[in-house]
Every structure is written in C-alpha cells, then in structure tokens.
Amino acid sequence: MVETAQDGSNDLIWLVTLIQCLKLNLNESPFYAGYGIPAKQSVIQQVAPDFNVALTQQQFSQYFAALSVTKRNLPTPTYDIRVTTNQGVSITTTVPV
C-alpha cells in the first residue's frame, strides 16, 4: 500500500500511478481514457509505443523534480524510469510493458 508521506508529499503515489499507466491499455479505464499505451496494437504491429510513452512521461513530469522514461533495447517493450522526487530522492526502476 502506498500512502502520502508524513511530510505531505505524494511522490511515491505518482510513481506507482505512472507505472500503472504504462501497463494500462489506451481506453481501458472508463475514468482515465487518455492514459495508457496501445500495447495490443504494438504487439500486433511489432512497433514499440514510444510516442505514447513520451506523452505519458509528459503528463507525469509535473509531479517530480526530474523524470526520464527510456526504452531498453530488448525484444519486448521495457522501459527504465528514473525519478528525482521533490525531496531530492533518486529512484530507478524497470517496467516491462
């Protein structure tokens, strides 16, 4: 469970939300239709969803001091997320899409 930190920051909540959005298909959520990436279409067309990942990065960049989402050179779409929180903490994680 991820909650607001004692100092009132929501950085971890936004990081988890970013990861969930990268795993979400476009229009999969009835409430957040603009979030997600076209994963099914990407598998069918064999084209990584880089454009949609860039849009997702842009949507979430306002919540962090720094945010970088980069594609790994793997056969399956896998992205490295590097975040610097507003408190200056650096977090790096890998997300297979």
Sequence and secondary structure as in RCSB ss.txt:
>XXXX:A:sequence
MVETAQDGSNDLIWLVTLIQCLKLNLNESPFYAGYGIPAKQSVIQQVAPDFNVALTQQQFSQYFAALSVTKRNLP
TPTYDIRVTTNQGVSITTTVPV
>XXXX:A:secstr
     TTS  HHHHHHHHHHHHTSBTT SSS TT SB HHHHHHHT   HHHHHHHHHHHGGGSSEEEEEE SSS
S EEEEEEE TTS EEEEEEE 
